[in-house]
Amino acid sequence: MDPESVKLIMTGLTIAIGGFFPALAIGMLASKAMEAIGRNPEAAPKIQTNMILAIAFAEAIAVYALVVALIIKFV
């Protein structure tokens, strides 16, 4: 395999893995937050704030994976 093919494969794997796991984490976060709000509706604003913050951190990991994939592709 030539180096360009390896770069292409690694870029694809980086995006695939870097997108799958944050998406899974965001789904789990939202699911648990909805369960918690269902059990205790009075705590909804506090739970929602923490959920949005956690989702932002999980999404940041996907952005880092995108940056790494672009570095692999163009360097």
N, CA, C and O atoms as a GROMACS GRO file, in nm:
protein
  300
    1MET      N    1   0.083  -0.119   0.000
    1MET     CA    2   0.000   0.000   0.000
    1MET      C    3   0.088   0.125   0.000
    1MET      O    4   0.186   0.134   0.073
    2ASP      N    5   0.049   0.217  -0.081
    2ASP     CA    6   0.127   0.340  -0.088
    2ASP      C    7   0.086   0.434   0.027
    2ASP      O    8  -0.021   0.418   0.085
    3PRO      N    9   0.172   0.530   0.061
    3PRO     CA   10   0.144   0.619   0.175
    3PRO      C   11   0.014   0.698   0.163
    3PRO      O   12  -0.051   0.726   0.263
    4GLU      N   13  -0.025   0.733   0.041
    4GLU     CA   14  -0.150   0.808   0.023
    4GLU      C   15  -0.272   0.724   0.062
    4GLU      O   16  -0.368   0.776   0.119
    5SER      N   17  -0.268   0.596   0.031
    5SER     CA   18  -0.379   0.506   0.069
    5SER      C   19  -0.387   0.491   0.220
    5SER      O   20  -0.496   0.490   0.277
    6VAL      N   21  -0.273   0.480   0.284
    6VAL     CA   22  -0.270   0.468   0.430
    6VAL      C   23  -0.326   0.595   0.494
    6VAL      O   24  -0.402   0.587   0.590
    7LYS      N   25  -0.288   0.711   0.440
    7LYS     CA   26  -0.341   0.838   0.491
    7LYS      C   27  -0.493   0.842   0.477
    7LYS      O   28  -0.563   0.886   0.569
    8LEU      N   29  -0.543   0.798   0.364
    8LEU     CA   30  -0.687   0.800   0.339
    8LEU      C   31  -0.761   0.707   0.435
    8LEU      O   32  -0.865   0.744   0.489
    9ILE      N   33  -0.707   0.588   0.456
    9ILE     CA   34  -0.769   0.493   0.548
    9ILE      C   35  -0.766   0.546   0.691
    9ILE      O   36  -0.866   0.538   0.762
   10MET      N   37  -0.654   0.601   0.733
   10MET     CA   38  -0.642   0.654   0.868
   10MET      C   39  -0.734   0.774   0.889
   10MET      O   40  -0.790   0.791   0.997
   11THR      N   41  -0.748   0.857   0.786
   11THR     CA   42  -0.840   0.971   0.796
   11THR      C   43  -0.983   0.921   0.815
   11THR      O   44  -1.056   0.974   0.899
   12GLY      N   45  -1.022   0.823   0.738
   12GLY     CA   46  -1.157   0.766   0.750
   12GLY      C   47  -1.182   0.703   0.885
   12GLY      O   48  -1.288   0.722   0.945
   13LEU      N   49  -1.084   0.628   0.934
   13LEU     CA   50  -1.098   0.565   1.065
   13LEU      C   51  -1.105   0.669   1.177
   13LEU      O   52  -1.182   0.653   1.272
   14THR      N   53  -1.027   0.774   1.165
   14THR     CA   54  -1.028   0.879   1.267
   14THR      C   55  -1.164   0.945   1.274
   14THR      O   56  -1.218   0.968   1.382
   15ILE      N   57  -1.221   0.977   1.159
   15ILE     CA   58  -1.353   1.039   1.156
   15ILE      C   59  -1.460   0.941   1.205
   15ILE      O   60  -1.549   0.980   1.281
   16ALA      N   61  -1.451   0.815   1.164
   16ALA     CA   62  -1.552   0.717   1.203
   16ALA      C   63  -1.552   0.694   1.354
   16ALA      O   64  -1.657   0.699   1.418
   17ILE      N   65  -1.437   0.668   1.409
   17ILE     CA   66  -1.427   0.642   1.552
   17ILE      C   67  -1.451   0.770   1.632
   17ILE      O   68  -1.520   0.770   1.734
   18GLY      N   69  -1.393   0.880   1.583
   18GLY     CA   70  -1.408   1.008   1.651
   18GLY      C   71  -1.549   1.064   1.644
   18GLY      O   72  -1.582   1.154   1.722
   19GLY      N   73  -1.630   1.016   1.557
   19GLY     CA   74  -1.769   1.059   1.550
   19GLY      C   75  -1.864   0.963   1.619
   19GLY      O   76  -1.966   1.005   1.674
   20PHE      N   77  -1.831   0.834   1.617
   20PHE     CA   78  -1.920   0.734   1.675
   20PHE      C   79  -1.928   0.744   1.827
   20PHE      O   80  -2.038   0.748   1.883
   21PHE      N   81  -1.815   0.748   1.892
   21PHE     CA   82  -1.816   0.745   2.038
   21PHE      C   83  -1.873   0.872   2.102
   21PHE      O   84  -1.947   0.861   2.200
   22PRO      N   85  -1.842   0.991   2.052
   22PRO     CA   86  -1.912   1.108   2.107
   22PRO      C   87  -2.063   1.104   2.081
   22PRO      O   88  -2.141   1.147   2.166
   23ALA      N   89  -2.105   1.053   1.966
   23ALA     CA   90  -2.248   1.041   1.939
   23ALA      C   91  -2.314   0.944   2.036
   23ALA      O   92  -2.425   0.968   2.083
   24LEU      N   93  -2.246   0.835   2.065
   24LEU     CA   94  -2.297   0.738   2.162
   24LEU      C   95  -2.306   0.802   2.301
   24LEU      O   96  -2.405   0.783   2.372
   25ALA      N   97  -2.204   0.877   2.338
   25ALA     CA   98  -2.204   0.943   2.469
   25ALA      C   99  -2.316   1.046   2.478
   25ALA      O  100  -2.382   1.056   2.582
   26ILE      N  101  -2.338   1.123   2.373
   26ILE     CA  102  -2.445   1.223   2.374
   26ILE      C  103  -2.582   1.155   2.386
   26ILE      O  104  -2.669   1.204   2.458
   27GLY      N  105  -2.600   1.045   2.318
   27GLY     CA  106  -2.726   0.971   2.329
   27GLY      C  107  -2.749   0.919   2.470
   27GLY      O  108  -2.860   0.926   2.522
   28MET      N  109  -2.644   0.867   2.531
   28MET     CA  110  -2.656   0.818   2.668
   28MET      C  111  -2.682   0.932   2.766
   28MET      O  112  -2.763   0.917   2.858
   29LEU      N  113  -2.615   1.044   2.746
   29LEU     CA  114  -2.637   1.161   2.833
   29LEU      C  115  -2.781   1.209   2.825
   29LEU      O  116  -2.845   1.233   2.928
   30ALA      N  117  -2.831   1.223   2.705
   30ALA     CA  118  -2.968   1.271   2.688
   30ALA      C  119  -3.069   1.172   2.746
   30ALA      O  120  -3.167   1.212   2.808
   31SER      N  121  -3.044   1.043   2.726
   31SER     CA  122  -3.134   0.941   2.779
   31SER      C  123  -3.141   0.947   2.932
   31SER      O  124  -3.249   0.947   2.990
   32LYS      N  125  -3.026   0.952   2.995
   32LYS     CA  126  -3.022   0.957   3.142
   32LYS      C  127  -3.080   1.088   3.195
   32LYS      O  128  -3.145   1.088   3.300
   33ALA      N  129  -3.058   1.197   3.124
   33ALA     CA  130  -3.114   1.325   3.168
   33ALA      C  131  -3.266   1.322   3.159
   33ALA      O  132  -3.334   1.372   3.248
   34MET      N  133  -3.320   1.263   3.052
   34MET     CA  134  -3.465   1.255   3.039
   34MET      C  135  -3.524   1.166   3.148
   34MET      O  136  -3.631   1.196   3.201
   35GLU      N  137  -3.456   1.057   3.182
   35GLU     CA  138  -3.501   0.971   3.292
   35GLU      C  139  -3.503   1.048   3.423
   35GLU      O  140  -3.598   1.039   3.500
   36ALA      N  141  -3.396   1.125   3.448
   36ALA     CA  142  -3.387   1.201   3.573
   36ALA      C  143  -3.495   1.309   3.579
   36ALA      O  144  -3.553   1.331   3.685
   37ILE      N  145  -3.521   1.375   3.468
   37ILE     CA  146  -3.627   1.477   3.465
   37ILE      C  147  -3.764   1.412   3.485
   37ILE      O  148  -3.852   1.469   3.550
   38GLY      N  149  -3.780   1.294   3.429
   38GLY     CA  150  -3.907   1.222   3.447
   38GLY      C  151  -3.930   1.184   3.591
   38GLY      O  152  -4.044   1.185   3.638
   39ARG      N  153  -3.824   1.150   3.663
   39ARG     CA  154  -3.836   1.113   3.804
   39ARG      C  155  -3.851   1.235   3.894
   39ARG      O  156  -3.920   1.228   3.996
   40ASN      N  157  -3.786   1.346   3.856
   40ASN     CA  158  -3.787   1.464   3.942
   40ASN      C  159  -3.803   1.590   3.855
   40ASN      O  160  -3.704   1.658   3.826
   41PRO      N  161  -3.923   1.622   3.814
   41PRO     CA  162  -3.944   1.735   3.723
   41PRO      C  163  -3.900   1.870   3.780
   41PRO      O  164  -3.867   1.961   3.704
   42GLU      N  165  -3.899   1.884   3.912
   42GLU     CA  166  -3.859   2.011   3.972
   42GLU      C  167  -3.712   2.043   3.948
   42GLU      O  168  -3.672   2.159   3.950
   43ALA      N  169  -3.632   1.940   3.926
   43ALA     CA  170  -3.489   1.958   3.906
   43ALA      C  171  -3.452   1.976   3.758
   43ALA      O  172  -3.334   1.977   3.724
   44ALA      N  173  -3.551   1.990   3.672
   44ALA     CA  174  -3.527   1.997   3.527
   44ALA      C  175  -3.427   2.106   3.486
   44ALA      O  176  -3.338   2.077   3.407
   45PRO      N  177  -3.438   2.230   3.537
   45PRO     CA  178  -3.341   2.331   3.492
   45PRO      C  179  -3.197   2.297   3.529
   45PRO      O  180  -3.105   2.319   3.450
   46LYS      N  181  -3.177   2.243   3.647
   46LYS     CA  182  -3.042   2.207   3.690
   46LYS      C  183  -2.988   2.089   3.608
   46LYS      O  184  -2.872   2.089   3.567
   47ILE      N  185  -3.073   1.990   3.584
   47ILE     CA  186  -3.032   1.874   3.505
   47ILE      C  187  -3.003   1.916   3.361
   47ILE      O  188  -2.905   1.871   3.302
   48GLN      N  189  -3.088   2.001   3.305
   48GLN     CA  190  -3.071   2.044   3.167
   48GLN      C  191  -2.941   2.121   3.149
   48GLN      O  192  -2.871   2.103   3.049
   49THR      N  193  -2.908   2.207   3.244
   49THR     CA  194  -2.784   2.284   3.235
   49THR      C  195  -2.663   2.192   3.235
   49THR      O  196  -2.572   2.206   3.153
   50ASN      N  197  -2.663   2.097   3.328
   50ASN     CA  198  -2.551   2.002   3.334
   50ASN      C  199  -2.545   1.913   3.210
   50ASN      O  200  -2.436   1.880   3.163
   51MET      N  201  -2.660   1.875   3.157
   51MET     CA  202  -2.664   1.791   3.037
   51MET      C  203  -2.605   1.867   2.918
   51MET      O  204  -2.526   1.810   2.842
   52ILE      N  205  -2.642   1.993   2.900
   52ILE     CA  206  -2.592   2.071   2.788
   52ILE      C  207  -2.441   2.090   2.799
   52ILE      O  208  -2.370   2.084   2.698
   53LEU      N  209  -2.392   2.113   2.918
   53LEU     CA  210  -2.248   2.127   2.939
   53LEU      C  211  -2.175   1.997   2.905
   53LEU      O  212  -2.071   2.001   2.838
   54ALA      N  213  -2.227   1.884   2.949
   54ALA     CA  214  -2.164   1.756   2.920
   54ALA      C  215  -2.168   1.724   2.770
   54ALA      O  216  -2.073   1.670   2.716
   55ILE      N  217  -2.279   1.759   2.704
   55ILE     CA  218  -2.289   1.736   2.560
   55ILE      C  219  -2.188   1.822   2.485
   55ILE      O  220  -2.130   1.778   2.386
   56ALA      N  221  -2.166   1.944   2.532
   56ALA     CA  222  -2.066   2.031   2.467
   56ALA      C  223  -1.927   1.971   2.480
   56ALA      O  224  -1.849   1.976   2.384
   57PHE      N  225  -1.895   1.915   2.595
   57PHE     CA  226  -1.764   1.852   2.612
   57PHE      C  227  -1.750   1.727   2.524
   57PHE      O  228  -1.644   1.704   2.468
   58ALA      N  229  -1.856   1.649   2.512
   58ALA     CA  230  -1.852   1.531   2.426
   58ALA      C  231  -1.838   1.572   2.279
   58ALA      O  232  -1.766   1.507   2.203
   59GLU      N  233  -1.906   1.677   2.241
   59GLU     CA  234  -1.898   1.724   2.103
   59GLU      C  235  -1.759   1.779   2.072
   59GLU      O  236  -1.712   1.771   1.958
   60ALA      N  237  -1.693   1.836   2.172
   60ALA     CA  238  -1.557   1.887   2.152
   60ALA      C  239  -1.463   1.774   2.112
   60ALA      O  240  -1.370   1.796   2.034
   61ILE      N  241  -1.485   1.655   2.165
   61ILE     CA  242  -1.401   1.541   2.129
   61ILE      C  243  -1.416   1.510   1.980
   61ILE      O  244  -1.318   1.477   1.913
   62ALA      N  245  -1.538   1.519   1.928
   62ALA     CA  246  -1.560   1.496   1.786
   62ALA      C  247  -1.490   1.602   1.702
   62ALA      O  248  -1.437   1.571   1.595
   63VAL      N  249  -1.490   1.725   1.749
   63VAL     CA  250  -1.421   1.832   1.676
   63VAL      C  251  -1.270   1.806   1.677
   63VAL      O  252  -1.203   1.828   1.576
   64TYR      N  253  -1.216   1.760   1.790
   64TYR     CA  254  -1.074   1.726   1.796
   64TYR      C  255  -1.042   1.614   1.697
   64TYR      O  256  -0.938   1.618   1.632
   65ALA      N  257  -1.130   1.516   1.686
   65ALA     CA  258  -1.109   1.408   1.589
   65ALA      C  259  -1.109   1.461   1.447
   65ALA      O  260  -1.030   1.416   1.364
   66LEU      N  261  -1.196   1.556   1.418
   66LEU     CA  262  -1.197   1.618   1.285
   66LEU      C  263  -1.066   1.690   1.257
   66LEU      O  264  -1.011   1.679   1.147
   67VAL      N  265  -1.015   1.763   1.355
   67VAL     CA  266  -0.888   1.835   1.338
   67VAL      C  267  -0.774   1.735   1.314
   67VAL      O  268  -0.690   1.757   1.227
   68VAL      N  269  -0.772   1.628   1.390
   68VAL     CA  270  -0.667   1.526   1.371
   68VAL      C  271  -0.679   1.462   1.235
   68VAL      O  272  -0.577   1.438   1.170
   69ALA      N  273  -0.801   1.435   1.190
   69ALA     CA  274  -0.819   1.378   1.057
   69ALA      C  275  -0.769   1.472   0.947
   69ALA      O  276  -0.707   1.429   0.850
   70LEU      N  277  -0.797   1.599   0.963
   70LEU     CA  278  -0.748   1.696   0.864
   70LEU      C  279  -0.595   1.706   0.866
   70LEU      O  280  -0.532   1.721   0.761
   71ILE      N  281  -0.537   1.697   0.983
   71ILE     CA  282  -0.390   1.698   0.992
   71ILE      C  283  -0.333   1.575   0.923
   71ILE      O  284  -0.235   1.585   0.849
   72ILE      N  285  -0.394   1.459   0.948
   72ILE     CA  286  -0.346   1.336   0.883
   72ILE      C  287  -0.357   1.350   0.732
   72ILE      O  288  -0.266   1.314   0.658
   73LYS      N  289  -0.470   1.402   0.686
   73LYS     CA  290  -0.495   1.410   0.542
   73LYS      C  291  -0.399   1.505   0.470
   73LYS      O  292  -0.350   1.473   0.362
   74PHE      N  293  -0.370   1.620   0.530
   74PHE     CA  294  -0.297   1.724   0.458
   74PHE      C  295  -0.151   1.739   0.498
   74PHE      O  296  -0.081   1.824   0.444
   75VAL      N  297  -0.104   1.660   0.591
   75VAL     CA  298   0.038   1.672   0.630
   75VAL      C  299   0.114   1.551   0.582
   75VAL      O  300   0.234   1.541   0.604
   0.00000   0.00000   0.00000
